[in-house]
Amino acid sequence: MRAGAAWAVLVLCAGVLLAFSVGRTPLAPADLWAVATGGGSEAMQTVVWQIRAPRIVAAVAVGAALAVAGTAFQGLFRNPLVSPDILGASAGAALGALLGIFFSLGLAGIQLAAFAGGLAAVALVYATGSVVRQGDPILVLLLAGIVIGSLLGAGIGLVKTLADPYNQLPAMTFWLLGSLSGAHRADLPALLVPVGLGLALLLALRWRLDVMSLPEEEARALGARTTALRLAIVAAATLVTAASVAAAGIVGWVGLVVPHLARFLVGPSFVRLLPTAAVLGGGFLLLIDTLARSLAAVEIPLGILTALIGSPFFIVLLARAHKGWQ
């Protein structure tokens, strides 16, 4: 178990070192050491602290948030195929951002609209699910998320249809594919504060998540206040998901693949699983982002790379799980 956690930390450290070193201005380890100790040229100082450091922090925060949200939702819904957008947070944030672009808001306005859209979407899902009193509450919430997500997807299609095809539509399409190219120091608080709050709550509840992954009757028999715990977990996971989508756009597969890999490394107990998923998710997305900005002359959207890498990787994980690796 400790070896698995050590592997996650190693991935994160390797990702940080690679992200600082690779780019249009390559930096050797000696250059990084010089900058870290206050030396180096002014250009190197600018590249490290003004350009790469904020992007690295944003990538780690978004990756950790999506991985932990996916892990929490998989446990809460007792379904290994659940991802952070299962309750419509990503679709709601996407619709909010596209409306911000449609009405020509600034970057801050677009991010705020995306954040508010994600929270509103999950609030609508929860309200819809609370109306139905019969049946398994987890299943009802899951079905409500699918329905509201489909409705939000129709709204996204409508906004794209009405958008200016020469100015607004390209911006909408690029945003939906996901990118951290706009990560700046001034934007980090808007990402780190909600992500920090949501992650802190989920990590504090990780012992309860083991109980919540049991059937409803068994969890209640063990003394768990399932309704309050479910609301707290959904609220925290939604908070970090909405903040991540607002900052980076739609970045798929992180919240689906990383929890499985973390479970393979440290086992199913959420006490170890959630922190490992956070570290592994941050390192995974950091490596993806480094590839996105260094593979070609133009930056490749994150959503494309996470799908290209995540899809076959997930197939391999499923094959290994079938052979008894999980």
N, C-alpha and C positions, 0 to 999 in steps of 0.2 A: 504493500500500500504506500509506504513512504517512497519507494522507488518510483511509483507512478506519479506521485506529487512532484518528485524531483524532476521527472521528465517534463512536466508542465512548466515548471520554473525555467528549465533549460531552454524550452521553446521560446518563452517570453524573452529571456536574456539574449538569445541568438537573434530574435526579431528586432530588438532594440538596437543591438550593435550593427546589424545589417542595414537597418533603416537610417541610422546616422551616417553610415559609410557610403551607401549607394545613392547615385543620382547623377544629374548632369554635371555636378561638381564632385567627383569622387574624393573621399577623404580616407587616408590611411589611418591605422590605429595611432600612429605617432601624432598625426594632426589632431585627432580627437582628444588625445591626452593633453596636447598643448592648449587647445581651446578650453578644456575642462579646468586646467590650472591657471587660466587667465591669460594665456599667451595666444600665439597664432595671429594671423593677419585679421584686419577688420572684415574682409570679405568672408573669411572662414567663420568668424564670430557671428556674422549675420546669417550665414547659411545654417549653422547649427542651432542658434538660439531663436532666431526670428522665423525661420522657414520650416526646418525639420522637427524641432522639438515640439511646437504646438500640434503638428500633424501626428506625431508619434503618440502624444498624450490622447488626442482625440481618437485615434485608431484603437488604442488599448481600452479606452473607456467604452467605446461603441461595441467592440468585440466582447468585452467582459459582460456588458449589459445584455446583449442579445443571447449570449451563451447561458447566463444565469436565468434569464427569463424563460428560455426554451427548456432548461432543466426543470425549473419550478412548474411550468405548465405540463410537462410530460408526467411529472409525479402527481400533480393535482388531478389531471384528467385520466391518469392511469393508461396512457397511450403513448408508445414510443415514437409515433409519427406526428406528434403535435409540435408546432413551432410557435415562436412568439406572436405571429400574426393570426393565431387561431381565433381570437375574439375581435378581430377587425381593427386592432390598433394601427397596423401598418397601412391598411386601406384608408382608414380615417385620416391618418397623417398625410398620406399621399393626396387625398382629396383636398385637404386644407391647404397643402403647399401649392397644388395646381390652381386653386382658387386665388391664392396670393399672387401667383404669376399672372393669372388671367386679369386680375384687377391692378396689375402693375405696381405691386407693393415692393418695397426694398427688401434686401436680404434678411434683415431682422424681422420684418413683417411676415415674410414667407415662412421663416423658421417658427415664429410664434403661431401662425395659422396652422402649420403642420402639427405642432405640439398640442394645440387646443383641439384639432381635429381627431388626433389619436385618442385623447382622453374622452372626448365626447362620444366617439364611436363605441368604446368599451362601456361607458356609462349607459348608452342606449341598449347595448347587448344585455347588460346586467338588469336593466329595468324591464326589458322584454322577457328575460328568463324568470324574473321574480313574479311576473303576472301568472305564469303557469305553476300551479301549486302541486300538481300531481306528477308522479314519476320521479326518476332519479335526478336530483338537482344538477349533478355534473353533466349528465346527458342533455338535459334541457338547456343548460348554459352553452354547451358545445353546439347544439343545433341552432340556437339563437345567434351564435357567432357566425355560423356558416350563412345564415339567411341575411344578416345585416352586412356581412362582408360582400355578399353578392350584390346587395343594393348599393353599397358604396362603390363597388366596381363599375356598376352602371353609371353612377355619377361621375366617376373618373372618365369613362368613355364619352359622356356627354360634354364635359368641359373641354376635352381634347378636340371634339368635333367642332365646338363653337370658337376655339382659339384661333388666333391669327396664324396661318400656316407658315409664314415667313419669319416671324419674330418669336411668338409665344410658344408655338408647338415644338420647335427644336429644344427650347429651354425646358419644357415639360418632359420631353422624352429623355433628355440627358439626366434630369433630376431623378426620374423614376428608376434609372439604371444604377444610381448610387455612386457617390464620389466624396472624397475628403479633400479635394483640391482647394476648397474654400475655407479650410480650417485655419483660423488665425488666433493669436493670443487673446484678443478682445472677445472672441466668441466662446472661449473655453468655459467661463462660469455658467453660461446658459446650458451647457452640456453636463458639466461636472456636478453641479448642485443637485439636479433631479436624479442623475444616475447614482450619485453618492448616497442620497437618501433612500432610493429604492433598493440598492444593493445592501445597504446596512440593515434594512428591515428584513429582506429575504435571508441574509446570512444569520440574523438573530432568530429567525423562525425555522432554520434548517432542521433542528431536532423535531419540530412539529410536522415538517413535511414528510418525514418517515411515517407518521401516523396518518396524515391526510392521504397518503398513497394507498391506504387500505380502503375496502368498501365502506360506505357511509355508516352502516350499522355498527361495524367493528370499531371504527374510529370513535363513534359516540360512546360505545361500551368502554373504551379506554379512557374516557373522560375528556375527550377533545371537544371544544366548542366549534364544531365544524363550520357553522354559518359565518361566524366572526373571522375564523382563520381563513376561510375561503375568500372572503371579501378583502382581507389584508394582503393575501398572496396575490390576488388578481390586481389589486390597486398598485402594489409595488412593482409587479412585473409590467403592468401597463405603463407606469411612470417611466421606467427605464427604456422601454421599447419606443414610446412616443418621443422621448428626448433623443434617442439614437437615430430614429428615422428623420426627425427634424434637422439633425446635424449632418447626416450622411446620405439621406435618401433611402431607397429600398435596397437593403443588403440581405439577400436571401442565403439560406443554407447554414449560416453560422449557428443559429439557434436550433438547428436540427442535427447537424453532424457533430458539433463539438460535445454536446451532452453524451452522445453515444461513445465517443472516444474517451471522455473523462470517466464514464462508467466502466469502460474496459480497463482503464489504468488503476482506479482506486475502489471499484466495487459500487454497489447500488445505494449504500447508506448516504443520505443527504448531508450528514455531518461532514464527511470528507468530499463528497461529490460536488457540492455547490462551490466551495472555495477553489477546487481544482478546475472546475468548468470556467470560473472567472479568469483564472490565470491563463488557462489554455486558450480560451476565447480571445483574450487580449493579444496573445502571441500569434494566434492563427490569423486574425484580421490584420495585424501589423505586417506579417509576411505577405499577405495578399496585397495590401496597399503598396508595399515596396515593389512588388512585381508590377502592379498597375501603373506606376509612374516611371518604371525603368525598362520595361520590355520593348516599348516602341517609341517612335518619335512623338506620338501623341499619347495622352494618358488614356488607359483603358478603364472603362467604368467598373466599379467593384462588383456590381451585380453579375456581370458577364464572367469575371474570373471566379467568383465564388460558386457559380453554377458549373463552370467547366471543371473546377477542381473538386467541388463538393459532391457532384453527382456520382462520378466513378468511385470516389472515396467512400461514399455511403454504401454503394453496392458491395465494395470489399468488406465493409463492416458487417453488412447483413450476411454475407457469405461466411464470415468467420463466426458470427453469432450462431448460425445454423449448425456449424461444426462443433459448437460447445465452448466457444471462447468466452461467452457471456454467461 
